[in-house]
Amino acid sequence: MNSSIEKTTTGTRNRAARSLRGRLLAGLSIAAAICGTSGMAMAQQAPPPAPPPADMNAMPMMAPTTPVMTPAIAGPLSYPLVPLTLNLGPLGEKVYVDGALTGLVFWQNHASRIGSDSDSRGDLSNAELFVQKTDGFFQYFIQAGMYSLPALGTPYVNSHQTTELTYGWVPQGFLKLAPTDSLSVEIGKLPTLIGDEYTFTFENMNIFRGLLWNQEPAVQRGVQVNYTAGPLAFALSLNDGFYSNRYNWITGSAAWTIDMANTVSLVGGGNVGHTDYSTSATPFLQNNGSIFNVIYTHTDGPVTISPYFQYTSVGADQALGILHDASTTGFAILGNYAFDDNFKVAARVEYIDSSGKGATLATSTNLLYGPGSNAFSFTITPTYQLGIFYLRGEVGYVSAGSSTSGFTFGPKGGDSTQTRFALEGGVLF
């Protein structure tokens, strides 16, 4: 999957160009209004190989011993030590089966009253099954089920609506052809290369994704080539951007594993054409723009820290009804500390600033909480996992500055802050 909140009415482009933040990648929109899109701690689909931990003590107790790599998990949660393994076919090919069954409850102030958003909610955040083959020339991954895509600063859309309005009941699935250990090609519904937070709740350090994630794509249909050379890993993809079904986006990444503790990645992409419509999963403005990340990850014993920088831009386009250039510049720090094998605490701090303010609101371009607005967020998430079971709590806070009334929080969009308290629990099997 917060490509800022944006009404995804396919109708008037001018209104889409001014609409509230372009996406909860979870892209959510209501049956009548708002959406978000998504977006990614290590780049969402880091090109192989994934950077190793600093030492064995840094690995969670349940780190998998099998090559089950998707969906990726940034921690503090982890998959079971040994996933269900099926030996299929005349050659006894190994197929791994995993899953996530999780639910969440939360309370928030200044609810928007848009769609299904409310002061408090309980919902199923994941009911998904993952099936994958990870060796040989012919490999594949299939993810099926229901999910929600909660993000800070955007109205919550329940899991059934999210599934129906965004990526469907098979949100990710692709074929992978691997002629060598260093070269592979993936075709299908792929996790994006963009960003430092993943799409689904259990994959991330925090329950709710952050403000930078709200500007990013999450799932992209297309083809991706991966190549590794020693400590360097590269990926290049032709895809449909923010799930637009128009194959006019090119994204790429370059990752350098400096040593066992440090990795740095450069990631970027953009629309090389133009797309004149939007959907619940496709924010109009962000899908006609470009995005760039610099991501650094450091692991030292029980500590993981990942600061990253993000820049996005949308150019003026009279034909599309985008009357003013706009951009966002953001910085975030994500971190996790493991007190022991079971108890960990994660935190995230973010700041994002936007441009796009024209002579009038009608000629401006809004990517956040009004043209030229900015926002700050802080999130802390203590987590306890025992075997396949986990429970975690969360406090998240968002403050919008230089905002435009009607584009922030509360029933009338006039409140400048929002606080959420959440619990999520379930099983990863």
Beta strands, then each sheet from edge to edge (+ up, - down):
strand 1: 6-7
strand 2: 34-35
strand 3: 84-88
strand 4: 93-108
strand 5: 120-133
strand 6: 138-147
strand 7: 172-177
strand 8: 183-191
strand 9: 219-229
strand 10: 232-239
strand 11: 249-257
strand 12: 262-271
strand 13: 289-300
strand 14: 303-314
strand 15: 326-338
strand 16: 343-354
strand 17: 374-386
strand 18: 389-401
strand 19: 417-428
sheet 1: 1+ 2-
sheet 2: 3+ 4- 5+ 6- 7+ 8- 9+ 10- 11+ 12- 13+ 14- 15+ 16- 17+ 18- 19+
end
